[in-house]
Amino acid sequence: MEARRKERIDRPVKAQTDGIYALASMRNVMYLLAPRLFPALALIVVPALLPTLYLKRIICIACVYALLTLGFDFLLSTVGLVCLGGALFFGCGMYAAGALNYYYGLPPVVTIPLGTLLGALISTALLIPCLRLRGIYFAMVSLAYPLMIHRIIEATLILGGTDGLLGLDGLPNVWVELYLVIGVTLIALFGLRRLYHTDFGMVLRAIKDNDQAVRASGINITLYKAIATFIAALLGSFAGAYVAHLYMWAGPSGWALDYSIFPIAAAVVGGMGTLSGAVVGSFILAPLSEMLRAFASLRIVFYSSALIVFIMLWREGLMNWLERKYHQIERWVKV
């Protein structure tokens, strides 16, 4: 009888360099691709099988929150900025796209990309003077901006005031609504993961670890922080521009605190610093929020309780735990 022993399944993969493992066995390639490929395929296929428009709309909103959470997690895991400006990014993108459609009659195929770019530029310009702040101070300023802009719109009645911009053009059909936001979410997720491991991403992570050492190396850390903020703002502004045409309305609710607080909860549940955890956390909490809608104001109790449990008992988050367990899978091999 031949002797066998247990070996961790990732051992032969870890022993090879990143540039060689793909030329190894198909088993090793699938081991590396499966955690990325199968969830992406599920996100593409499953929504098409949902029977009702309501369920498809929940997927759309989950993707919107996922984009906001990706921006929050990206800034936190790279330059170390705790940004509560999700509502700022969302609101600027929503009103930029809404105004272009409402006042100039531009179609959604133009207003969504233009609104995304304009919203990101405006958001970044507002936050650039605050980039020297860190920790709770930057978080407080980024949270104050959407509250301030909301009150200015209400007081001055600009951009439709409390009624907002009504009668915006909608997206052509439910499939465009669904797969536009799913496609952007997947591109953002894989794009940020790739950026994270480039030389540019290495500089961003170094700023988080020791910004004074990076400054002493002659690198303009304010410029790098501004670029990182612009990338996060692009994601949030697209979410706002998309929702403006999804609901055919741009109004004060675009500055709601939900768009600033939800990304924190989703990142905690999914796992801080993983990026993929931002998407997973959003797809857990967004449907949960809809399921608890029948409880009216009491749903915040269930929502908060779930968040407290994760923070107190499972601080690493779902994706960090799953990744650790995945790499611990063992198999029997010949001695």
Beta strands, then each sheet from edge to edge (+ up, - down):
strand 1: 4-8
strand 2: 165-166
strand 3: 249-250
strand 4: 330-334
sheet 1: 1+ 4-
sheet 2: 2+ 3-
end
